Amino acid sequence: MVERSIPYNATHLVGDTYVVPGLTNSGFIRGLAVDTCEDEAPFAGIGVDRLAITHGHADHFAIGHVLRDAGARVSVGRDDASLVENPDINIRGMFSWAKPGDFLTTKLFRGEPCAVDDYVEDWDDARATPVPLPGHTLGHYGFLTADGALFTGDALYLKDLWERHPLPYAIDPGEVVRSLERIRALDCSWLVPGHGYPIERAVAEEHIDYHVEQIRAIKELLLTRLVKPHTTEEAIALVSRERGLRENPASYWLAVTTVKGFLGDMLNAGALEFYVHEHAGWWKTA
């Protein structure tokens, strides 16, 4: 095996910070990996001593178990640790804890379990600083490297990505907006999203603004259309149709969670009302 100091396909970003491209972008900072790509080859012989996972979706820790077996300590937020150690929990949660078949589940949530050694809340590593960015999941964190590069995981979707994913998965849209504003307030030179490409801080504002505006547009859609009461299923179909989602089982179930996230957030804010009639849940504008 050839020994290397950085992954062979890594792109230098700034200082000691590198980006390892893939379906999920990974960071590499002097032996610290942030998330993983889907391929273990770039990390072979590198000697990763720590893996920081932004959140508990399997596409972000695809080869985590391989790096841990090779000696890396694995860190993840306390609220997402169980999803990393047992990805089936996340899948069951989407189905109200029932057992779905693979046909109904996006492959991004299916993966190899990875043991967790410590929580990000107990972090003590000068190579990067954790930044809480919940909303996509409960325990989502970004990592700001000592060189000023922020790995945002799935807290920020670039404008380009919205064209392919017009309803990004989120369990709490209100928290997503607060996390985006936290990103906006940070002093950093680069942002590296989990999916897409690195952007300089100077152009980050337009992507943050666009993400916030899309969330507002979805809320406005619900406020406007739920003047006429809709069942939960009708509200999910409404948002899916208006956002141009593909009609397939995996897209549907991702939309179920995300639209319920919007409904719950707006209910808590007093913008919507909920009631049960004819054994169905109904939503209407308050």
Secondary structure, DSSP 8 states (H G I E B T S, - for coil): ----SS-TT-EEEETTEEEE-SSS-EEEETTEEES--S-SGGGTTT---EEEESSS-GGGSTTHHHHHHTT-EEEE-GGGHHHHH-THHHHHHHTTT----GGGS-GGG--------EEGGG---TTEEEEE-TTSSTT-EEEEETTSEEEEETS---HHHHHH-SS---S-HHHHHHHHHHHHHS--SEEEESSS--EEHHHHHHHHHHHHHHHHHHHHHHHHHTTS-EEHHHHHHHHHHHHT---SHHHHHHHHHHHHHHHHHHHHTTSEEEEEETTEEEEEE-
